């Protein structure tokens, strides 16, 4: 299942990369607030205007909370751009989380991007998520922050 999801992400991103500016979030911090404290690292790539006005973003993550947890996911984002001011964005996506067991996730994203230069920004993002495994579900609320680099 993981290989299939990785293959789908590669195909989607390879087609999307020709559409708009590419961006990368090389190493961002992820601080989980609910249900308990957790700290992780994400590495993601994306492209603006991949599906009309929507940006496509995909990536992998690693966190340690009593054990190693690996995640993979894809998001669709809508940016509200303004000149010289912070840019806002929101969206959602799907993912898989593998640790002691495998979980399916439905994610939300709402963030602000603070411009430093034309191609380098910082972002802060609120990430609510529902995790499903078997017949159980769990709500997770995280805050993510880090640098975002634009290419082209």
N, C-alpha and C positions, 0 to 999 in steps of 0.2 A: 504494500500500500504506500509506503514511504517513497519507493522508487517511482511509482506512478505519479505521486504529487510533485516530486522534484522534476520529472519529465514535463508535466503540465506547466509548471512555473517557468521552466526554460523556454518552452515553446511560446507561451504568452509574452514573456519578457523579450524574447528575440524579435517577435513581430512588433512589439510596442516600442522598441528602442528607436526605430526609424521615424516615429511619429512626432515626438517633441523633445525638449531638453531632457537628458538623462540626469538622474540624481542618485547619490549614494549616501547612506547613513552608515559610515564605516564602523564605528563602535559607539553605540549609545547606551546609556545606563537605563535600566528599567527597575523602578522601585515599586514593588507590589504592596499595597496598603491593606487590602482586604483579601482573604481572611487573616493573613499574618504577614509579617515582614519578610521580604524576599528581594534579593538583588541579583540582576542578570545583565547579560550583554547581548546586543542584537547587531547583526550585520545585514543590511538590506540595500537593494537596488530598485530603481523605479524609472518611470518615464511619464512626463507630462503629456496630456492630450492623447493618451493611448486609445481611449474609447470615447471619441467626441471630446467633451470638456473634462472628462475624468482622467485622473492619473492612475496608473497601475503600479503597485509596489509589492515586492516579494522579498522574503529573506528567511534567515535562520537565527535561532537564539540559543543561548546556553545560560542556565541559572543553577545555583547551588542552594538547596534548602533541605538539609538532612540527607541529601543525595543529589546526583547530577540529573538535571532535567533538560532535555533537548526539545526545541520547538521549530516548526516550519509553518509558514503561512503566506497568504496573499491578501492584499487590500485594494479597494478602489477608493480614491480620495478626490474630493472636489475642493479646489483652491479658490479663495476669495482674495484676489490680488489687488494691491493698492501701491502707488508709487511712493517709495521712501518710508512707508509706514510698516508696522508689522502686518504680515499676511496671515489670515486665518484659514483653516481647512477642517473638513470633517469627512467622515466616511465609515466604512466597515469592511469586514472580510471574514475569511475562514482560515482555520489552521488545525494542525495536529500537534499535540504535546505528548512526549514520550519520556517517562521516568520509571517509576515502579510499575506503571501500566500505561496504556495509550488512551488519551483523551481527545475528543473532537471539540473544537472551540469556534464560537461565533463572537467576533470582536467588533467593537466600536472604536472610533478614533475622533477626537476633537482636539485641535492644537493651534498653536500660534508659532509662526516662524519669524525670528528677529533678524533682519538683514544686517550683515557686516560689510560684505562687498557684493558685487553682482553674482559671484559664483560661490560664495561661502556664507552660510547662515547658521544660526543656532535655533533649535526648536524645543518646545515643551509641549507634551501631548498627554492628554487624559485618555486612558484606555479601559473602558468597562468591557468585561468578557463573560460569557457563559460557557462553562466547561461541561461536557457530557461524557459519561462513561457508563455503559450498561443502562440501568434504569435510574441512575442518579445524576444530579446536576449540581453545579457549584458556581456562585457568582464571585468574580475576581475584579478588583479595581486597582489599576496601576497608573503610575505617572512615569513618563519616559522623557528623557532629555538628552541632548547631545548635538554634535555638529552635523550639518547637511551640506554636501558638496554638489554643485551642479557642473555638468560637463557639456561642452558645446556652446 
